[in-house]
Amino acid sequence: MWPAFVLVAGLLLVGVAAEKDGVFAAAGALLARLPLGMRGLLAVSFALVTVVTAVLNLDTSVFFLTPVLLHLARERRLDERPFLYGAVFMSNAGSLFLPGSNLTNLIVLAHEHVTGATFFARTWGAALAAAAATGLVLLAVFRHAGAAAGGADHVRPALRLGAGAAAIAAATVLVLVLRSPALPVLAVGVAAGLVGRTPRARVLAAVDVRALGGLFVLAVLLGGVGRWWHGPARLLTHLGRWTTAPVAALAAVAVNNLPASVLFTPSAPPHARALLIGLNLGPNLAVTGSLSAVLWLRVARSLGARPSVRTYSLLGLAAVPASVAAALAALAL
C-alpha cells in the first residue's frame, strides 16, 4: 500500500507550490464569476469534484479542489461551510466510478483483474446514485446557507504560471497515463518545491509526516494481520449484499478503509461491489475513515478554514445511510 502514501506526499508538495503561485485562488475566482446563485454554485462545485475524483482519484480531488471551492466561497462572500464539506464528501461519494478513483477499488478487486471499462459498466449506476444522494443531502442540510458572516473582502493573490501550475499539469498527466504514478508524482512535487523555492516551513506545515507515517504503519500492521487471520474475510461469507456494505462502512471508520480493505480481501470477497460501497462511502461518517479525510483536514486548516470533526460526523449520519442505500439499490438493478 506504500504507493498511496507516496502519491499523497507528492500531491501535497505539488499543491504547496501551486498555492504559492496563486493557482487555487485564481481557479476559485473563475468559478465565482459564473452567473449562478448559491445552490447553482454548489451543484456545479459538487459535479466538478465528482468528475475529478472519477478521472483522477479522491486524494487528488480533495487536495486540489478544497482550496478552489474555499476561494470560490470567499470570492463570492458566501458561507464556506457547504463548499468545505462538499469537497471531501463528494470526493468519497464519487470514488466508485473507476478502479483508480480509490485505492480500495484496486485492493478489493485485485483478484478479478477486470479492465476499467468492465469496472465502470458494473458500478456506474451505483456510483452515480451515491454521488447524487450525497449531493442532495448536502444541499438540503445547507439550504439556508447564504452570505458569510462579517463580509471582509478577501484579497485575490496574483496568479503566476510558474512551477506550481506546471507541476499540477505534470501530476495530472502522470496520474492519468501511468499505472504506478506515485514515485514520478513525488519527483514532480520535490522539483516544483525546489524550482519555486517554496519555504521549508510552508512545506512542513502542509505535509504532516507524522500523520501520514502513522497511518502507513497502521495499514502495514493490519495488512500483516490479514495474512494470517481470516476472521473478517470469513465474516463476509455469511453476509448478504445489504449487510456487507454497512459492516464495511463501520470497519472503515474503525481502522481506516485502506487497512480494512486488506483485512477483508485475502481472497475474493463474495459481494465485492457492496464491500466497495461500504469502504468508499463509510469514511463520510468520520475523519478516521480515509486518508483523504486526513488530507482534507490538513489542507483546510492550512488555508485558514475551521473544519469541525463533529460537524463532519453529523453530516455523515445523514449522508452515508442515504448514499449507501441508493448505491445498493442501483447496484441491484
QUILIN-V748777 format. One record per residue. SS is DSSP state (H for helix, E for strand, - for the rest). OMEGA is omega as a letter, one per 20 degrees, with the letter a starting at -180 (* if undefined). BURIAL is 1 if it has 24 or more other ideal C-beta (glycine too) atoms within 12 Angstrom, else 0. Layout:
SS/OMEGA/BURIAL, SS/OMEGA/BURIAL
//
This chain:
-/a/1, H/a/0, H/r/1, H/a/1, H/r/1, H/r/1, H/r/1, H/r/1, H/r/1, H/r/1, H/r/1, H/r/1, H/r/1, H/a/1, H/r/1, H/r/1, H/a/1, H/r/1, H/r/1, H/r/1, H/r/1, -/a/1, H/a/1, H/r/1, H/r/1, H/r/1, H/r/1, H/r/1, H/r/1, H/r/0, H/a/1, H/a/1, -/r/0, -/a/0, -/a/0, -/r/0, -/a/0, H/a/1, H/r/0, H/r/0, H/r/1, H/a/1, H/r/1, H/r/1, H/r/1, H/r/1, H/r/1, H/r/1, H/a/1, H/a/1, H/a/1, H/r/1, H/a/1, H/a/1, H/a/1, -/r/1, -/a/1, H/r/1, H/r/1, H/a/1, H/a/1, H/a/1, H/a/1, H/a/1, H/r/1, H/r/1, H/r/1, H/a/1, H/r/1, H/r/1, H/r/1, H/a/1, H/a/1, H/r/1, H/r/1, -/r/1, -/r/0, E/r/1, -/a/1, -/a/1, H/a/1, H/r/1, H/a/1, H/a/1, H/r/1, H/a/1, H/a/1, H/a/1, H/r/1, H/r/1, H/r/1, H/a/1, H/a/1, -/a/1, -/r/1, -/a/1, -/a/1, -/a/1, H/a/1, H/a/1, H/a/1, -/a/1, H/r/1, H/r/1, H/a/1, H/a/1, H/a/1, H/a/1, -/a/1, -/a/0, -/a/0, -/a/0, -/r/0, -/r/0, -/r/0, H/r/0, H/r/0, H/r/0, H/a/1, H/a/1, H/a/0, H/a/1, H/a/1, H/r/1, H/r/1, H/r/1, H/r/1, H/r/1, H/r/1, H/a/1, H/a/1, H/a/1, H/r/1, H/r/1, H/a/1, H/r/1, H/r/1, H/r/1, H/r/1, H/a/0, H/a/1, -/a/1, -/a/0, -/r/0, -/a/1, -/a/0, E/r/0, -/r/1, -/r/0, -/r/0, -/r/0, -/r/0, -/r/0, -/a/1, -/a/0, -/r/0, -/r/1, -/a/0, -/r/0, -/r/0, -/a/0, -/a/0, H/a/1, H/r/1, H/r/1, H/a/1, H/r/1, H/r/1, H/a/0, H/a/1, H/r/1, H/r/1, H/a/0, H/r/1, H/a/1, H/a/0, H/a/0, -/r/0, -/r/0, -/a/0, -/a/1, H/a/1, H/r/0, H/r/1, H/r/1, H/r/1, H/r/1, H/a/1, H/r/1, H/a/1, H/r/1, H/r/1, H/a/1, H/a/0, H/a/0, -/r/1, -/r/0, -/a/1, -/a/0, H/a/0, H/r/0, H/r/0, H/a/1, H/r/0, H/a/0, H/a/1, -/a/1, -/a/1, H/a/0, H/r/0, H/r/1, H/a/1, H/r/0, H/r/0, H/r/1, H/r/1, H/r/0, H/r/1, H/a/1, H/a/0, H/a/0, H/r/1, H/r/1, H/r/0, H/a/0, H/r/1, H/a/0, H/r/0, -/a/0, -/a/0, H/r/0, H/r/1, H/r/1, H/r/0, H/a/0, H/a/1, -/r/0, -/a/0, -/r/1, -/a/0, H/a/1, H/r/0, H/r/0, H/a/1, H/r/1, H/r/1, H/r/1, H/r/1, H/r/1, H/r/1, H/r/1, H/r/1, H/a/1, H/a/1, H/a/1, -/a/1, H/r/1, H/r/1, H/r/1, H/r/1, H/r/1, H/a/1, H/a/1, H/a/1, -/r/1, -/r/1, -/a/0, -/a/0, -/a/1, -/a/0, -/a/1, H/a/1, H/r/1, H/r/1, H/r/1, H/r/1, H/r/1, H/a/1, H/a/1, H/a/1, H/r/1, H/r/1, H/r/1, H/r/1, H/a/1, -/a/1, H/r/1, H/a/1, H/a/1, -/r/1, H/a/1, H/r/1, H/r/1, H/r/1, H/r/1, H/r/1, H/a/1, H/a/1, H/a/1, H/a/1, H/r/0, H/a/1, -/r/1, -/r/0, -/a/1, -/r/0, -/a/1, -/r/0, H/r/0, H/r/0, H/r/1, H/a/1, H/r/1, H/r/0, H/a/1, H/r/1, H/r/0, H/a/1, H/a/1, H/r/1, H/a/1, H/a/1, H/r/1, H/r/1, H/r/1, H/a/1, H/r/1, H/r/1, H/r/0, H/r/1, H/a/1, H/a/0, -/*/0
//
